[in-house]
Amino acid sequence: MMKSMEFDCAELGPGASQSYEQTFQVRNKFVTSLAVAVETSNPGTADAPRCHISLTVTGKLAGKSNLLLHHEEDRVVSLNGIAFDGTSPDGSKLLLDFYSAKGDRTEHRPVVYDFATASWQIRDVGSRITRDFPNCDYFTMIQGVNNDGDVVLYVPKSILQPKGCPDQGEWLLNMRMDEIKRVEKAIAPKAQSE
């Protein structure tokens, strides 16, 4: 089953719109599937196109549907998408990635839905981690969400620079505070000599 869908606003002429729908299987105690509906439109002109996106996510459980979130935004980048990136280990948090892609860059805007509070938050990761690193063409990946609702991010070794651009490790995006912090690596205890 497909875990993401993309939509390209460049395909829309002025005043045009397009609808997309996808169902993601979840299978946990809070929801068995997600119905994602996206409406894209170009409210701009031929000389100045614009990309307006309306996103609606509905959860289904035991034959009942429940609106989880509705979000609208205008994007500069025309190629956008949404991916289902899983749930927290206890199943209480749902993680979606609302992303934009241009060339070899992907901008992530993770969305976390909390079943316990029936609330959601979206945050823009952008280059908030990689902007202070050497010019290594790093990129950020979304790894998952923990039980607290923090999104686990990862910055791997640069695939474009063979030397001098090491793995930058895991980071946590605190969705409530909109803060990103590096995850400290655990240091293995040294073996004692006899």
N, C-alpha and C positions, 0 to 999 in steps of 0.2 A: 504494500500500500504506500502510496506517495505521502511523504511527510512535509512537503512544502508546495507552494504555488507561487508563480511569478506573474506580474502584469506590467505591461509596457505602455506608458502614457504617450510615447512617441507615435504609437499606432493610431492615436485619436486626432482628428481634425478639430478645428475650433467649434465649440458647442457640442461636440460628440461625447458620448459616454459608453462605457462597457461594464458588464457585470461578470463576476467570477464567483464560483462556489466550489467548496471542497469540504469533504468530511474526513476527519482524522479520528482513528480509533484510539481510545485512551485506556479503557478498562481498569478503573480503580473504584474505590468505594463511593466516590463523589460524582463521578461522571463516566459513562461508557464510550461516548463519542463527542466530538466537537464539530459543529457545523459553522464554517467560516464563510461569510459573504462579504465580498468586496465590490464596491462601486467606484470606478475611476471616471473622471471627467476632465475635459479641457475647457475651462471657462475663459481661456485666453483668446488671442487672435493668431492669425497665420504668422505674423511677424514676432509675436511675443506669446508663445504657447505656455500654458500652465498645467500643472498636474494636481488635481484635487482627489484625495482618496478618502473614502468612507469605509470603515471596517466594522463589522458586527460579528461577534462570536457568541454562539449559543451552545450550552451544554445539554446533553441528553442523558437521562437515567431513568430506567424502568418505564419507558414510554412517555415520559414527561420532558418538556423542553424548558430551559431557564436561560434568559438573557444574561450572559456573564459580563460582556462589555460592548460598548460602542465608542468608536474613536474616529475623529476626522482631522485631517491635516493637509496642508499644501506642501508638495515636495518640489525641489529644484531638479533633482535627478529623475529621469523618466522611467528607468527600470527598477521596479520595486517588487517586494515579495513578502510572504509570511511563512514561517516554518514552525512546526510544532516540535519543541525541543525537550519534551518530557515533563515529568512531575518530580516533586521533591521525594526523598525516600519514604516519608510517611504518607504521601499522596495528597497532602493538604494544600500544596501550591502547584500551580500550573504554569509552565513557561512557554511563551511564544516569542519568536524573534521577528519583529517587523523591520525589514531591512531594505536598503537601497544599494544598488551596484552601479559603478561607473568604471570602465576599464578593469584594472586588476584590484580595485578598492571596493570594499563592502563596508557600509556604515550600518551598525547594529543599533536597534532600539528595542531592547528586551521589554516584554510585557509579562508581569507576574500577576496571576489571579490567585487570591487567597480564599479558599472555600470556607474557612472558619469565620471570616469577617465579611464575606461576600463583597470584597472590594478589590480593585486592581490599580496597578501603577505602571507607567511607561517611562523609561529613561533613555536618553541618548548617550551612547558610549563614545561615538565619534573617534577622535584621536586623543582622547583624554589620557590614555595610558602611553601611547607611542610617541606623542609629540615631544617628550623630553628625552627620548633615546637618540643615539647617534643616527645619522641618516642611513638606515639599513633596510628600508622598505619592509618594516615589520607590519604584521596584521594581527588583529584581535579575533579570537574565536570564542563562541559561547559554549561552555562545557555542560552546564546544568544549573539547577536551583537547589538550595539546601532547605531544611525544614524551617529555618527562620525567614525564608523568602529572599535571601541574598543570592544574586546571580554569580555563578562561578565563571570567570573569564580566563583565557589562556593566551599567552603571546609566545608562539614557538620561535625557534631559531629561524632567521631569515632564509628563505629559499632562493632569494635573488643575489645575496652576497655570500660567497663561499667562506670568507674569513672575517673574524672580528665582530660578528653579530650573533652572539649566543642566545640560547633560550632565555626568555625573561620570566618564565614561570607562571604560576596561577595568581589571580587577583580576585577580590570579592567586591561586587557592586552592591552596596547597601541600598536597597530600593527605597526605603523610608527616608533616609537622610541624603540620598543621591551622592554618596561618597564612594570612591574606589580606593581600596588599599591592597597592597601586596600581601599575599599569603606567605608567612614565614616558613621556610623549609625546615623540617625537623632534622636535627642533627643526631645521627646515630651515636650511641654511647661507645666509647673506645673500650676495647677488650683490655682487661687488666692482666698484667704479667704476673706470673707465679714466682 
